């Protein structure tokens, strides 16, 4: 063999060796990348093939009343979930579950729609399977290998109808809400349960808690073979608790005494700090029926019911305040100095008076005669207040009432509150009705009619100012509230405030329109109101009935403010005043450890043959 052949053979051998080294190097690099650098990625892919993630619901925070009583908490509930699979497979499983779960055709259709929208997520069939159904499914695990049954906390409202409009209700977050900046993606995701109305919505960030994570192990066919609690398992964190200013037993009491056949609202406030003791709207509903997803039929019934049980009349209902607003007109007159407590108007009430080209009637055809301020409040004399409106003048009346706050919301910590309707200036009539107002508009406004609509909460806030020094804080429901919305302020001195209170005292005193609602133990003073509405003006229904009152132990500052509105209740003294009196009496009796009695007002005592001397008479007899 020649030298050239030998050298060529060596070069080929060397090339082969180098090639082998390159090949083995490439293989070694590949193995290192797969086994070391990308091991976590491939492990995750493998885990994804054999593990399915399930969220662990966090229990919502417990809600307590001012006395520590539980209003809303959580009880065990059973959730049935189908793990992700093909659409046909999941729907087949849903239909196979129907013998064990009461699923209507409509519910199945909704599950199908949800599956099309979120095909790669576990499908929650129900969150309220019940113990019997849950047990039956667990026993048949081999028949439903891709179905997971677990116990989850379920919201419970202790007396749902009594507190429905305070607490609100919960429901699953919608796609529209997930796109809302108010629900940041780092805190909210599809499938979460959130507060929809009331305190549940207002303080959802506190009550929500943090969901945990659980994994279930599945085989190659997607069938569950067991739980997997590896390093990625995370327990849920319970939501924060809330303590409200609400008196739960007072809420229940109001629910028990409000007429079943009437619509309306009751608001009770602690004048010391503006804390809401009660916020009740009738008719009501049971928020427990929303916990596991409201039945479509029930939802349609609630939304089409003409009595609007979901509508919170206490904070959203706007009503002409009628004679309860005469105290506002009187306060403005005293502030401006156009009247004093001893003033008698030039025209004594004889049943009406002429102004412009119109005869303005008083509610009492026979008239009231000459009256001072307290007497005009006691008898609710329209003629006296017509003349007060004339003295104040339309422009000043609009400016003062607007400055006080009759055209802005109270600032209660709820997600919804309607602001009052009150003209800020003459342009109100021009824009809404197409005419320039005359001074005669002041006469209607002075008696609480005309373009003046207020919520029961607003009138309760106004009377809170009368119970205090002329100021009132924004009503609050949460004892831990940190923001301080603008409150209420009347620029009247202590002497003028006492003159207004004296008028209210005479309303519930002998000869007053609400005398029969006077109480044995407490100084109850207030004002009735009979509010015209579209139906009553047509003769198709009664007027709305108002009564706003403050009450407390004799000789001391008032300790509770109550505003009652009964739609189509007729006169305020007949229906609204007894509700307010019984509400104040219940609250104060419990506060001072006096046994609660269902026979409370003077009328009730007389009807059962019992008698007591009203506090107003005992006070007047004291030297």
Steps between C-alpha positions, in 0.01 A plus 500: 500500500634841406567780737217703342248226566610483863462875548155498335388217728619692803319814389176303449539339842565838661196648327291209620624549856428873482157427357429258779614755758273763340209258492549388858545864602175594333324209665649590837393861455148390406479266794623775735245745363216251531600340831631810680415832340149412385417237758248720680320577174463137403409406856226764492372362169495155648323628809248679284421169336436326831381786725196724482486827689195591706450825687427472873231756585576733788225550760364854494545704813236487771274802543403601855255760625590775748437262794710215364212293363574310179301627201682310226747212521585176318377142523628186323376456145576238236627594155495265201764572232576327170865506393592631153451258212344506156176693469295189423652309790425775753141550378442125513618501862266790582203305368608189690500704822134604467359202693705615800488880458180698432618658174229658287521527122573869536785432743649245261479754217683754716771243578540429129539871427755536779696201368518655153626824653760338730579156347830449682378578848332264747122522470325566832168320468359609834625657822211368707474129436381413847643231724287218358591572137866555586514167682333319211753635251798415721370146532480480119846637436578227249193599298608866495881489488531859373263646762642660813286552812633726771376688801512878460392780733153624411366843594221506757284797599356439845171679432527579130179696438559727800846612385477448123529866399781567747724205416393449138584169334788321325547349155760394246705776343400578142715547190405870496619543859827323426564766235421777750803670664312474831580126490878477440611172337753433775214478752205371297462221246225313322289283730551708814206581723466870581256730674239628260315757714497646850779458752609182319589715198622812680753308711568207267874569511497433876255211498640321193799312637761323282426176315736208543615236251451123503609243241336168421693222330353345185590204283560498125122509438449801726343301782564614856724261693563709810593836651850637457627731770849577379710814539262703284204447735378826661234529766229763470499809723169599658361845435502771765212546739276807516322654797210721404317778679175315432294362788403155370213448744360842414508405131308183582250695707430744217459208261242348734291819545504645149164432329523195274283661234689831483812629331735748660812550709621555855831664592630531856815698587701550817529881516818479708715390207274450197519123526214327317307289751253365245450524126190314387315491169170324432423275331818306543661179377716219634869535398556135598330408173786668308787320671529204262388687193149634480239289325411667166130474575542668838718772347237574238229509765696744717575728207149504358321537835324838497583550868876490415633294792861546384463880508647661810245771572692627802788637291363500143132591540420866431180640650356843558584558869171686558455652845814339640686762291321789669767480770763574234304804380464614861874453565583706190258773609656514846852504355414789267323686778171535309308337787538442872354229719222732621395633158137486393447535128293795373234273351347262758413161357135478404541205267706668232635826361513682169832560331526623144199373308467179702342393828755293696320256727600368840458129565239590764203670332384661825840659556724522806471866594799706617809293586860549607784284364450209741126504439550506123725194528260325738199547273704487175324816384555552128387864506762592760774336291372654175568837658838380622588408141396849389720663765806292410452543124567246229863590430608490864303182568670323210845620596472414870343157448763411239785617724368291787506189284152408378631441147798279584534147638557435870828315444405167656749219439291304252568449128178680406325806638264737321555870545204720583315703241485869587536796262831684527357797311228620260668316212365176647146590387625636168693183415250248631163666446574771245379800699642766730388447860308764694518578870202271546734200474634593843157433651493140378860436598443638850247224576715221357329471160603614153829383345636371828568127542711345775596153616400371846873498584532870414207592723649291780828689460316834512321405821830380643617861463187615687577248776856631534639851473387556143776284349488135396781272379464280195310181591730199535456123507857381569645571843848506347419755230796728433375750240307805621245619242352845534226508761209730569493844657213732593605851599252540784577577863398292802196716577360462149567126503303471822214691339493245217511212749214655695288490187590132453421436866151641456439266203515202738347690790129546582318635196787409268453290187717217641387512864370143490852381416652652815700266726500423870872515575653719232483853371387443140472809280450507125311613193239332286479544124243416233672489164312530175608274215387441140253226595348688792456811287294288261296355783639150434689455827567657838766761566838386632530512879803651677607526860843621607580503870768525765476332839686452825470493877312799646716801570794369299628535145327280239661160451328371188366655178239313297362578154209294365348512152200282413400512135129569455458481877269801524556743788832483679341481845304182426769268361847655498496654850424172685784323315745774595381504861523121537847503340631765741335333800652159418849644459490708819340229714781260415761770552371573852410140592124554507301191395378523141123510458297473182249747651697822468312805373217681679253372240604140558463539876152642461393223262585229754348691790831604651593858561800715577554869535698615195838647577392831345221535759724399789756758393239776465369419851845529654555848662 
